[in-house]
Amino acid sequence: MLKQTPLNRIHREAGARMVDFGGWDMPVQYSGVIDEHLATRTAAGLFDVSHMGEIEVCGPGALRYIQQLTTNDASKLVDGQVQYSAMCYSHGGVVDDVTLYRFNAERYLFCVNASNIDKDFDWMQQVLRDHPVDDVTLANLSDSFAQLALQGPNAAIILSHLTDDKLDDIEYYHFREGLVNGLPTIISRTGYTGEDGFELYLKAGGVEALWTALMAAGENYGLVPCGLGARDTLRLEMKFALYGHEISAEITPLEAGLGWITKLDKPFFVGREALLQQKEAGPKRRLAALVMTESGIPRADYPVFDGERQVGVVTSGTMSPCLKLGIALALVTPESAEVGKELTIGIRNRQVAARVAKTPFIKNWRE
């Protein structure tokens, strides 16, 4: 049986199209992916992301343990700050990409991908066994949390109707604990869309009332409910990685263009030696952003060619609702990843022209 978020009833009553997403019964769309995508870019979208996981790390040894576990440098965090990071296997492949919240020196919270919750928690326990740190406790709190993502240019004004917290004081990738709709909530200025917005963490029992209150508050600001389809096209226009596509156990953060969260100057973290070797040798493939210069929609696993030679494979692809042309991310040979490089993508037994582009894809659209 599929897992359900606390909002399952609301999604179904609203007529959402539901799909199996990593074992979860989730809405893929309401009014339609393009409508929801454009509403988020120009006004606001509300996403149920309660399927995501939350794992707490507490104790005097928390930071030392996290430094061994993740690729980024958690020692740079201050209270109320969020950090994007990754956990790697010893061979350098990615266990998962995560966001890390620092409440204080002895309390941290990881947000992990829904399909990886159990795997991630097992891995975190394994790292603690293999590299013991005193005074650390791990707790999988995923079942007790719900999470909403309110995204778009009007997100702040909508949320301001339900909280007395001064939202302008919350900087990007920072958070605070406050009351939203009268309920204790972690208010995080983060998201997966490239727009301003907030991710709201609260106890599962209060999320139905919050969803309803947010939709009412957003009625005059263009707020629409959004599904996973728009969430994917929005993140793809920004070149945000998706686990299982741009990163995986077989794809390292260096190959995925995530060197900026891979701090090889740290004395140790799991996977560091393998990643050092890969950096010194030079990755044999790199993530490239492609725009179609001929009509065609690229999809994951389509081959990428330079002339007649296959040089890589598409990891994610779609028709961009903003640009109205096909876009893709692809792992290709390093020489094929240079901006401006002309390539082709194999679509339905023909090679369709594409060009390596700068990212985010929507930069020119905004300008």
Secondary structure in CASP SS format (residue, H / E / C, confidence):
PFRMAT SS
TARGET T0000
AUTHOR 0000-0000-0000
METHOD secondary structure of the structure
MODEL  1
M C 1.00
L C 1.00
K E 1.00
Q E 1.00
T C 1.00
P C 1.00
L C 1.00
N H 1.00
R H 1.00
I H 1.00
H H 1.00
R H 1.00
E H 1.00
A C 1.00
G C 1.00
A C 1.00
R E 1.00
M E 1.00
V E 1.00
D E 1.00
F E 1.00
G C 1.00
G C 1.00
W E 1.00
D E 1.00
M E 1.00
P E 1.00
V E 1.00
Q E 1.00
Y C 1.00
S C 1.00
G C 1.00
V H 1.00
I H 1.00
D H 1.00
E H 1.00
H H 1.00
L H 1.00
A H 1.00
T H 1.00
R H 1.00
T H 1.00
A C 1.00
A E 1.00
G E 1.00
L E 1.00
F E 1.00
D E 1.00
V C 1.00
S C 1.00
H C 1.00
M C 1.00
G E 1.00
E E 1.00
I E 1.00
E E 1.00
V E 1.00
C E 1.00
G C 1.00
P C 1.00
G C 1.00
A H 1.00
L H 1.00
R H 1.00
Y H 1.00
I H 1.00
Q H 1.00
Q H 1.00
L H 1.00
T E 1.00
T C 1.00
N C 1.00
D C 1.00
A H 1.00
S H 1.00
K H 1.00
L C 1.00
V C 1.00
D C 1.00
G C 1.00
Q E 1.00
V E 1.00
Q E 1.00
Y E 1.00
S E 1.00
A E 1.00
M E 1.00
C E 1.00
Y C 1.00
S C 1.00
H C 1.00
G C 1.00
G C 1.00
V E 1.00
V E 1.00
D E 1.00
D E 1.00
V E 1.00
T E 1.00
L E 1.00
Y E 1.00
R E 1.00
F E 1.00
N E 1.00
A C 1.00
E C 1.00
R E 1.00
Y E 1.00
L E 1.00
F E 1.00
C E 1.00
V E 1.00
N C 1.00
A H 1.00
S H 1.00
N H 1.00
I H 1.00
D H 1.00
K H 1.00
D H 1.00
F H 1.00
D H 1.00
W H 1.00
M H 1.00
Q H 1.00
Q H 1.00
V H 1.00
L H 1.00
R H 1.00
D H 1.00
H C 1.00
P C 1.00
V C 1.00
D C 1.00
D C 1.00
V C 1.00
T E 1.00
L E 1.00
A E 1.00
N E 1.00
L C 1.00
S H 1.00
D H 1.00
S H 1.00
F E 1.00
A E 1.00
Q E 1.00
L E 1.00
A E 1.00
L E 1.00
Q E 1.00
G C 1.00
P C 1.00
N C 1.00
A H 1.00
A H 1.00
I H 1.00
I H 1.00
L H 1.00
S H 1.00
H C 1.00
L C 1.00
T C 1.00
D C 1.00
D C 1.00
K C 1.00
L H 1.00
D H 1.00
D H 1.00
I C 1.00
E C 1.00
Y C 1.00
Y C 1.00
H E 1.00
F E 1.00
R E 1.00
E E 1.00
G E 1.00
L E 1.00
V E 1.00
N C 1.00
G C 1.00
L E 1.00
P E 1.00
T E 1.00
I E 1.00
I E 1.00
S E 1.00
R C 1.00
T C 1.00
G C 1.00
Y C 1.00
T C 1.00
G C 1.00
E C 1.00
D C 1.00
G E 1.00
F E 1.00
E E 1.00
L E 1.00
Y E 1.00
L E 1.00
K E 1.00
A H 1.00
G H 1.00
G H 1.00
V H 1.00
E H 1.00
A H 1.00
L H 1.00
W H 1.00
T H 1.00
A H 1.00
L H 1.00
M H 1.00
A H 1.00
A H 1.00
G C 1.00
E H 1.00
N H 1.00
Y H 1.00
G C 1.00
L E 1.00
V E 1.00
P E 1.00
C E 1.00
G C 1.00
L H 1.00
G H 1.00
A H 1.00
R H 1.00
D H 1.00
T H 1.00
L H 1.00
R H 1.00
L H 1.00
E H 1.00
M C 1.00
K C 1.00
F C 1.00
A C 1.00
L C 1.00
Y E 1.00
G C 1.00
H C 1.00
E C 1.00
I E 1.00
S E 1.00
A C 1.00
E C 1.00
I E 1.00
T C 1.00
P C 1.00
L C 1.00
E C 1.00
A C 1.00
G C 1.00
L C 1.00
G H 1.00
W H 1.00
I H 1.00
T C 1.00
K C 1.00
L C 1.00
D C 1.00
K C 1.00
P C 1.00
F C 1.00
F C 1.00
V C 1.00
G C 1.00
R H 1.00
E H 1.00
A H 1.00
L H 1.00
L H 1.00
Q H 1.00
Q H 1.00
K H 1.00
E H 1.00
A H 1.00
G C 1.00
P C 1.00
K C 1.00
R C 1.00
R E 1.00
L E 1.00
A E 1.00
A E 1.00
L E 1.00
V E 1.00
M E 1.00
T C 1.00
E C 1.00
S C 1.00
G C 1.00
I C 1.00
P C 1.00
R C 1.00
A C 1.00
D C 1.00
Y C 1.00
P E 1.00
V E 1.00
F E 1.00
D E 1.00
G C 1.00
E C 1.00
R E 1.00
Q E 1.00
V E 1.00
G E 1.00
V E 1.00
V E 1.00
T E 1.00
S E 1.00
G E 1.00
T E 1.00
M E 1.00
S C 1.00
P C 1.00
C C 1.00
L C 1.00
K C 1.00
L C 1.00
G E 1.00
I E 1.00
A E 1.00
L E 1.00
A E 1.00
L E 1.00
V E 1.00
T C 1.00
P H 1.00
E H 1.00
S H 1.00
A C 1.00
E C 1.00
V C 1.00
G C 1.00
K C 1.00
E E 1.00
L E 1.00
T E 1.00
I E 1.00
G E 1.00
I E 1.00
R C 1.00
N C 1.00
R E 1.00
Q E 1.00
V E 1.00
A E 1.00
A E 1.00
R E 1.00
V E 1.00
A C 1.00
K C 1.00
T C 1.00
P C 1.00
F C 1.00
I C 1.00
K H 1.00
N H 1.00
W H 1.00
R H 1.00
E C 1.00
END
